[in-house]
Each structure stands twice: as C-alpha cells, then as structure tokens.
Amino acid sequence: LYSEHYKARKTTDKQYIRDVYQSMLGREPLRTETSVLLNQLKKNPNRLIVIDLVMATAEHQKIQKIDLSVKK
C-alpha cells in the first residue's frame, strides 16, 4: 500500500482508506471511519498515518494475536 507500484495507481484518499481496510482488516471501512481518516489526511497528507491508525485499533490487534497464535 505504500509501494511505488501502488503509488502509480494514483488512488484517491477514499480509495486508499478502503484498500487499507481491505488489506489489514478484511472489510470495508464504515462511513464514520472513512470520514475520520479523510479529515486526518487533510491535516497530515502522509498516507502512512492511515496505516498507523488502523494498526493501533483493537480490531487490528486482535487479528494480529490470532495470526501469531496460528503460526505457532
């Protein structure tokens, strides 16, 4: 989601948020989640902030714990 190949696609911020959610959480973002992240991107246009914020969610933490327990 931050590769040169992905950047070349020139996605909108909304599409980028959708792609992050699909990739990291396996679902579509809720409208409110999209709205919050779009506002965040207005303040800080670095898209890595979206990944950081999704990684910090309890939902993502739970997925990580499940993935780690399966790999053991």
Salt bridges, closest charged atoms under 4 A:
GLU4 OE2 - LYS7 NZ 3.40
ASP13 OD1 - ARG47 NH2 2.97
ASP19 OD2 - ARG9 NH2 3.91
ASP19 OD1 - ARG18 NH1 3.93
GLU28 OE2 - ARG18 NH2 2.97
GLU33 OE2 - ARG27 NH2 2.88
GLU59 OE1 - ARG27 NH2 2.74
